[in-house]
Amino acid sequence: MAKATKTPKKATNKKATKTPGKAAWTVMVYLAGDNDLDSAGAVDLGEMKDVGSSDRVNLLAQFDRAGPRTETRRFLLRKGTTLNRDAVMSLGETNMGDPKVLKDFLVWGAKNYPAERYMVVIWNHGAGWDDENVYRAVRGGLKRSLAYKKHVVGRAARGPKRALPLSQVRAVSKRKFKRALFSSTVEQAVQKRAIAFDDDAQDFLDNIELKRVLTAARKAFGGKIDVLGMDACLMNMAEVAYQVRNTAQVLVGSQEVEPTDGWPYHTLLRDLVKKPDMTPAELGKVIVDRYLASYGANEGVTQSALDLSLCRSLEGAIDKLAAVLIGALPGDDARLGMLQARQAVRDYDTRDYIDLVHFCQLLRKFSGSATIHAACDAVDGAATKLVLASGFRGAGVKNSNGVSIYFPEGSISPLYAKLDFARNNKWNEMLKTYFDAVNA
């Protein structure tokens, strides 16, 4: 059963001031489809077209199809037309993993389709903050067809007729390509962090680049993006939220991999077109509710909306918890309590990502320290305020509370220290202290 969503609150509920000549919302979807998600992108464009733009909502998309000779096109999506008629610009072949390509799309959309509010959706694979070992160097070798929203989107040349759900290639995981449908000759991935993967250009957009792009686009938007959507896997983490905290008001995404079908654009956009005066917090809640409703009770999905204005409060609470744990870890009780909490905590397809609130709950259970209890209470309280709406479907993701954090099972990635979050608090230092203590 899905966890009940929380009521939106805080400043993100402030109503927009109406300006003559401006739409209420412009939605921009960045479909990085030059990879194994190519045909799935076409399905989602169809869902957007089923709703279509209105006089108060502009639905825009930029779609790069798979292959070195395909055109990247920009669309103003309308109901009842052909997709070709909706195309308003052709860019030729592009590298959707290039930060400049994303920035150009955002600036173009804001300039040509101005609105009181903006939602930007990054549509592709995703891997949370840490995208080491994720790039699929070979797309061939499929032995089965793929199913996406009841459509066959990747048809195998040979092999069984039965189609596998696209979730098994949407999941970008560090676990030795466990979910890859490619042959055993898949090349080792390049060592990068990424979200927008472009197979033809062999490039991708990482979280540090994403921050730079969104910061550079703020002038075009006249301020922060109202809703930043991640139709991608594993992205709703404290580290990712903190990285983009100054570029958007609300972040919507998943703690777990996004199974099979991603976002249900036809239902969530229909709600927006019917009620274009939605605030960012209200739209974030709608996306969470519609996403959860589009999946069965046991499909193992999560989705949450985060108020990014409260990232600093959460980061400060985590910093204090880390400092308390650093001081306590030389003791046997603290070390054993942390080991027990780490073993029992809700983790995800990438096992190094854990639910932050559940971890604090378990620390309170396994630790007898009043100081640790108080620090955990502060993190729990800050996270509860940050999470505007959260839910899950399935026992396999029970105890998902909306925001994850990095706590590796083994060694710490050297890339972690480059993130804003790791530089600004003691969590990375706590991880090092913890591993030194348990390995002593």
Secondary structure, 3 states (H helix, E strand, C coil): CCCCCCCCCCHHHCCCCCCCCCEEEEEEEEEECCCCCHHHHHHHHHHHHHHCCCCCEEEEEEEECCCCCCCEEEEECCCCCCHHHHEEEECCCCCCCCHHHHHHHHHHHHHHCCEEEEEEEEECCECCCCCECCCCCCCCCCCCEEEECCEEEECCCCCCCCEEECHHHHECCCCCCCCCCCCCCCCCCCECCCCEEECCCCEEECHHHHHHHHHHHHHHHCCCEEEEEEECCCCCEHHHHHHCCCCEEEEEECCCCCCCCCCCHHHHHHHHHHCCCCCHHHHHHHHHHHHHHCCCCCCCEEEEEEEHHHHHHHHHHHHHHHHHHHHHCCCHHHHHHHHHHHHHCCECCCCCEEEHHHHHHHHHHHCCCHHHHHHHHHHHHHHHHHEEEEEEECHHHCCCCCCEEECCCCCCCCCHHHCHHHHHCCHHHHHHHHHHHHHC
